[in-house]
Amino acid sequence: MTRGNRAILQHSEDGRALRVFKDVKEIVRYLDEFELDADPWYPSVARDRTGAMRQVIVFRLRPLDMTLWARTPRRRRTELGTAYIPADEAAAAAPRDPFSVDPDLVDRGLRGHAKTQNALAAFLAGQGMTPCRPSPGEPDFDLAWVHSGWWYVAEVKSMTGANKTKQLRLALGQVLDYQDRLLTRHSRVRAILAVERRPTDSRWIQLCERHEVTLVWPETFQTVLQARLVA
């Protein structure tokens, strides 16, 4: 949390207004003054200006004047996502402080995430389904698709021996959040958690089942995920 990220996080304490603008096809539109949500941010992965994949911070914002936004008519979107772009499996992390995080571990994580995500997209395409990425304004899911009247939303996670528990905790919360937000637009949304490899602790399989989240890894796409798609 440095520079611009810290300024956003501490805008209220610093007495600064947080004003949001939206840039669409070179047209910039002022949206409103916003504030941070009670659960203000989460980590994710995105491309930087050079095209390299890196870890980023995504802030959750809400309008300061909710009554104004409630009076503003909005078209209810019935479509899910936009065309999928394959993830870069050769991506490397942006330079960082070598004493904070091992960059080799970050690079392996980025590549593992990209390979798992692309493998899931390829499986879906092979089954006649169209994988998609988020449209503007949608939750920051990794993949989503539509099948037999259901919306499927997936969070993809790489895992190493050191971070597997942290990654699974994070992923489960993320995909449940995405599902909950999409349920405001569609009554039937299923949550999928795709990880790079089988968790060493089988407790995670039962935990996901209790929350009706389908936990899969590449070797189970053809069995577990296929069964979920026809259920």
C-alpha positions, -999 to 999 in steps of 0.1 A, spaced: 0 0 0 21 29 -13 16 61 -33 -17 61 -52 -30 29 -34 -23 44 0 -40 77 -10 -71 58 -20 -71 36 12 -66 67 35 -87 92 15 -112 96 43 -87 101 71 -68 126 49 -99 146 41 -97 139 4 -126 134 -20 -125 102 -40 -139 111 -75 -143 84 -101 -140 88 -139 -147 62 -166 -128 61 -198 -145 44 -227 -132 47 -262 -113 79 -255 -145 95 -239 -140 103 -202 -172 106 -181 -174 117 -145 -194 92 -124 -196 106 -89 -178 109 -56 -173 75 -40 -160 60 -8 -145 27 2 -167 -2 10 -165 -18 45 -144 -46 29 -122 -22 9 -99 -42 -13 -86 -76 -25 -55 -87 -44 -57 -98 -80 -35 -102 -111 -35 -79 -141 -13 -67 -169 8 -35 -165 15 -9 -191 42 -31 -207 18 -61 -210 35 -81 -182 14 -98 -156 17 -85 -120 -1 -86 -87 -24 -56 -82 -48 -42 -56 -85 -39 -65 -106 -15 -45 -143 -19 -38 -161 15 -40 -196 27 -34 -213 60 -43 -212 86 -15 -248 96 -25 -266 63 -28 -300 81 -32 -287 98 -64 -277 65 -79 -309 48 -68 -328 75 -88 -307 70 -119 -323 45 -144 -299 17 -155 -304 -10 -181 -303 -44 -165 -277 -64 -183 -287 -100 -192 -255 -110 -209 -225 -125 -191 -190 -114 -198 -171 -107 -231 -148 -126 -254 -121 -146 -236 -84 -137 -243 -60 -165 -235 -37 -158 -205 0 -153 -212 17 -185 -200 52 -170 -203 43 -139 -182 69 -127 -157 63 -105 -127 73 -68 -128 105 -59 -109 100 -57 -71 120 -55 -39 140 -87 -39 138 -89 -1 100 -89 1 89 -117 -22 110 -142 -42 103 -131 -78 109 -167 -91 80 -178 -69 58 -151 -82 67 -160 -118 59 -196 -112 26 -186 -97 17 -164 -127 26 -192 -152 7 -218 -131 -24 -195 -130 -22 -188 -168 -18 -225 -177 -47 -236 -155 -70 -209 -168 -62 -216 -204 -67 -254 -198 -101 -247 -183 -110 -224 -213 -98 -251 -237 -119 -278 -220 -150 -256 -221 -144 -249 -258 -140 -286 -265 -174 -291 -248 -191 -266 -271 -192 -238 -245 -179 -203 -249 -156 -191 -221 -156 -154 -213 -139 -127 -193 -155 -99 -173 -173 -71 -190 -169 -36 -175 -188 -34 -142 -188 -71 -136 -170 -89 -108 -133 -96 -116 -137 -133 -122 -111 -153 -142 -136 -172 -164 -173 -175 -168 -197 -193 -192 -233 -201 -198 -247 -236 -201 -283 -250 -200 -297 -218 -184 -270 -216 -157 -243 -190 -153 -209 -205 -142 -183 -183 -126 -148 -195 -119 -118 -184 -99 -85 -199 -109 -56 -202 -85 -20 -214 -87 -5 -232 -57 29 -238 -43 38 -258 -12 41 -227 9 10 -208 -2 -16 -235 -9 -38 -228 22 -37 -191 17 -46 -194 -19 -75 -217 -12 -89 -194 15 -86 -165 -8 -101 -183 -38 -131 -196 -19 -140 -162 -6 -135 -146 -41 -157 -170 -60 -185 -169 -34 -184 -131 -37 -185 -132 -75 -215 -157 -73 -234 -135 -49 -229 -104 -70 -240 -121 -102 -271 -135 -85 -284 -100 -85 -287 -103 -123 -294 -140 -128 -312 -164 -105 -290 -195 -113 -253 -190 -108 -229 -218 -100 -194 -213 -85 -163 -231 -97 -129 -231 -81 -101 -243 -104 -67 -249 -89 -34 -258 -104 -31 -292 -87 -50 -314 -62 -50 -299 -27 -29 -321 -3 -55 -316 24 -87 -333 12 -107 -312 38 -109 -285 11 -129 -307 -11 -156 -312 16 -155 -276 26 -162 -265 -10 -190 -290 -13 -207 -277 18 -207 -242 2 -219 -257 -31 -186 -247 -48 -172 -272 -73 -135 -276 -67 -115 -290 -97 -80 -292 -111 -70 -300 -147 -70 -338 -142 -107 -336 -130 -121 -313 -157 -133 -343 -177 -149 -361 -147 -159 -338 -118 -166 -306 -139 -183 -326 -167 -206 -341 -141 -214 -307 -127 -223 -293 -162 -249 -320 -167 -263 -320 -132 
